[in-house]
Amino acid sequence: LAEALLAAGDCETAETAAKEAIMLSHGSLKGIYEAISQGVLARAMLRRDGPAARDAAETAIAAASQLIERTGARSLAPALCEWRAELFAALDDEVASERLLSQAEQGYEQIGAPKQAQRLATQRQARLG
């Protein structure tokens, strides 16, 4: 739900839904879902507040990274790169953002997610003009 709300542009409701998902996932020891929810939370805050959300977004992304490492959910590694890329883009660090998007694209290819890789390739081409 949080991901769908974020895609629809409702950042505030997405943030609320992500926080609820984090609590539910944490309580049920579902680390993979908690990691995804942390990623949605970070992106919702960044899209709503831009650079002002830096600390909170970094905290959420760090929590997601730890959960991915702890659970062994390596298939989420490309998504983590995307989340970090969005953070750097919000901070106007296009070089770091582009590097992370490239890593995410390669990661999606490696895990057998060609549609995700193509989505990123299309986004990157559009960004570069």
PyMOL commands that set and color helices and strands:
alter all, ss='L'
color gray80, all
select helices_A, chain A and resi 2-7+11-27+31-71+74-90+94-110+114-128
alter helices_A, ss='H'
color red, helices_A
deselect
rebuild
show_as cartoon
